[in-house]
């Protein structure tokens, strides 16, 4: 039998970045799969290409 929903979510493994594998600090209603560092790196590298 399945326990409470709170226990289910408490037992999930931590979310990790798909690029570097670093653990992501989750935020309320945040569905990203990359850490802040990888998101910033991706943004700045793509903005240099368009300039």
KEKOLMAR-744980 format. One line per field, with one value per atom (N, C-alpha, C): residue number from 1; atom name; x, y, z. Coordinates in steps of 0.1 Angstrom, whole numbers, plus 5000, padded with zeros to 4 digits. Example, Ala and Ser with C-alpha at 12.3 -4.5 7.8 and 13.67 -1.06 7.14 Angstrom:
n = [1|1|1|2|2|2] $
atom = [N|CA|C|N|CA|C] $
X = [5132|5123|5132|5128|5137|5129] $
Y = [4943|4955|4967|4978|4989|5000] $
Z = [5078|5078|5078|5071|5071|5079] $
***
This chain:
n = [1|1|1|2|2|2|3|3|3|4|4|4|5|5|5|6|6|6|7|7|7|8|8|8|9|9|9|10|10|10|11|11|11|12|12|12|13|13|13|14|14|14|15|15|15|16|16|16|17|17|17|18|18|18|19|19|19|20|20|20|21|21|21|22|22|22|23|23|23|24|24|24|25|25|25|26|26|26|27|27|27|28|28|28|29|29|29|30|30|30|31|31|31|32|32|32|33|33|33|34|34|34|35|35|35|36|36|36|37|37|37|38|38|38|39|39|39|40|40|40|41|41|41|42|42|42|43|43|43|44|44|44|45|45|45|46|46|46|47|47|47|48|48|48|49|49|49|50|50|50|51|51|51] $
atom = [N|CA|C|N|CA|C|N|CA|C|N|CA|C|N|CA|C|N|CA|C|N|CA|C|N|CA|C|N|CA|C|N|CA|C|N|CA|C|N|CA|C|N|CA|C|N|CA|C|N|CA|C|N|CA|C|N|CA|C|N|CA|C|N|CA|C|N|CA|C|N|CA|C|N|CA|C|N|CA|C|N|CA|C|N|CA|C|N|CA|C|N|CA|C|N|CA|C|N|CA|C|N|CA|C|N|CA|C|N|CA|C|N|CA|C|N|CA|C|N|CA|C|N|CA|C|N|CA|C|N|CA|C|N|CA|C|N|CA|C|N|CA|C|N|CA|C|N|CA|C|N|CA|C|N|CA|C|N|CA|C|N|CA|C|N|CA|C|N|CA|C|N|CA|C|N|CA|C] $
X = [5008|5000|5009|5004|5012|5009|5020|5019|5014|5016|5010|5018|5012|5018|5030|5030|5041|5053|5051|5062|5068|5059|5063|5073|5069|5077|5090|5089|5101|5111|5107|5117|5122|5118|5123|5138|5146|5160|5161|5172|5173|5174|5169|5170|5184|5189|5203|5203|5212|5214|5217|5210|5212|5225|5232|5244|5256|5257|5269|5267|5254|5252|5251|5253|5252|5238|5236|5223|5216|5204|5196|5188|5189|5181|5167|5158|5144|5137|5129|5121|5106|5097|5083|5079|5073|5068|5079|5091|5102|5104|5103|5104|5117|5126|5139|5147|5155|5164|5179|5182|5196|5199|5211|5214|5216|5216|5217|5230|5241|5254|5253|5248|5246|5237|5226|5217|5223|5231|5238|5249|5256|5266|5260|5249|5242|5237|5231|5226|5237|5248|5259|5266|5267|5274|5265|5252|5243|5241|5243|5241|5254|5265|5278|5277|5270|5268|5259|5250|5240|5246|5256|5262|5271] $
Y = [4988|5000|5013|5022|5035|5043|5049|5057|5071|5080|5094|5101|5110|5118|5125|5130|5138|5128|5116|5107|5103|5102|5099|5109|5122|5133|5135|5132|5134|5123|5112|5101|5102|5111|5112|5116|5112|5116|5131|5137|5151|5153|5164|5167|5172|5167|5170|5177|5185|5192|5182|5184|5175|5178|5189|5192|5188|5193|5190|5180|5176|5166|5172|5185|5191|5191|5189|5189|5203|5203|5216|5219|5231|5235|5239|5230|5232|5244|5250|5261|5258|5265|5263|5266|5256|5257|5260|5254|5256|5242|5242|5229|5228|5236|5236|5223|5219|5207|5210|5223|5228|5237|5236|5245|5259|5269|5283|5285|5279|5281|5277|5265|5261|5269|5274|5283|5296|5301|5314|5312|5301|5298|5296|5289|5287|5301|5309|5322|5331|5332|5341|5336|5323|5318|5320|5318|5321|5335|5344|5358|5364|5357|5361|5357|5346|5342|5351|5357|5366|5380|5384|5397|5399] $
Z = [5000|5000|5000|4993|4992|5004|5010|5022|5018|5027|5024|5013|5007|4996|5001|5013|5019|5019|5024|5025|5011|5002|4988|4983|4984|4979|4987|5000|5009|5005|5000|4997|4983|4975|4961|4961|4952|4952|4948|4951|4948|4932|4928|4913|4910|4898|4894|4880|4878|4865|4854|4843|4832|4825|4827|4820|4829|4841|4849|4860|4863|4874|4888|4890|4903|4908|4921|4927|4926|4921|4919|4932|4937|4948|4942|4945|4939|4945|4937|4942|4939|4946|4943|4929|4923|4909|4899|4901|4892|4885|4872|4865|4856|4859|4851|4854|4845|4847|4846|4847|4847|4859|4864|4876|4871|4880|4876|4869|4873|4866|4851|4848|4834|4826|4833|4826|4822|4831|4828|4817|4818|4808|4794|4794|4781|4775|4784|4780|4774|4782|4777|4765|4763|4751|4739|4741|4729|4726|4736|4733|4726|4728|4721|4706|4703|4689|4681|4688|4681|4679|4687|4686|4674] $
***
